[in-house]
Amino acid sequence: MLLLMFMPVGAAAEETELPSWMTGAWARSDGESWADEYWTPPRAGIMIGASRSGKGEVLQFWEHMRIVREADSTLAFWAISADQKPVRFVATKKSPEEIIFENAEHDYPQRIRYWREGKLLKARISLLDGSKPVDFQFRMMGQ
C-alpha cells in the first residue's frame, strides 16, 4: 500500500492501457511448422515483443514488435521483420481481451487483431476489409 502512494498516477494509468493480457511466451505447432511469440509485461509505457516461425529446424520468418503509448497519446503497434523498415499500426479498438491495430497504407497486413479466448492467445492479420485473413492460435509455453 505504501508503494502505491509514491507511484506517479499517470504511470499506473498508462500501464493498464496496454494489453497486459498478451504478456508471456506463446507457441503453436502444426506438424513440422512452428511459431513462437513473446511479449514482455507493460513497463515504462511499452510492451516489447518478438516472434519467429519456421519448419523443422529452418527459420522462415522473424519479427520484432512493440506496443507503445506515443507522445500524442496514440496507442501504436510497431513491427520490423527481416530487412524491412519499421511499420506503424494504430489501435482502432481496445477492450479488456481484444485489441485491433490498423494501417491502411501498408500492403499486407493492414489490420492486426489480438484477442484472448480462455488460455489461448489468438491473432488474425488481414486487409482492412477483413479479406485475406490468416489466423494464429497460441498456447502459453509450459502449459
C-alpha positions, 0 to 999 in steps of 0.5 A: 500500500505504501508503494502505491502512494509514491507511484506517479498516477499517470504511470499506473494509468498508462500501464493498464492501457496496454494489453497486459493480457498478451504478456508471456511466451506463446507457441503453436505447432502444426506438424513440422511448422512452428511459431513462437511469440513473446511479449514482455509485461507493460513497463515504462509505457511499452510492451516489447515483443518478438516472434519467429516461425519456421519448419523443422529446424529452418527459420522462415520468418522473424519479427520484432514488435512493440506496443507503445503509448506515443507522445500524442497519446496514440496507442501504436503497434510497431513491427520490423521483420527481416530487412524491412523498415519499421511499420506503424499500426494504430489501435482502432479498438481496445477492450479488456481481451481484444485489441485491433491495430490498423494501417491502411497504407501498408500492403499486407497486413493492414489490420492486426487483431489480438484477442484472448479466448480462455488460455489461448492467445489468438491473432488474425492479420488481414486487409482492412476489409477483413479479406485475406485473413490468416489466423494464429492460435497460441498456447502459453509455453509450459502449459 
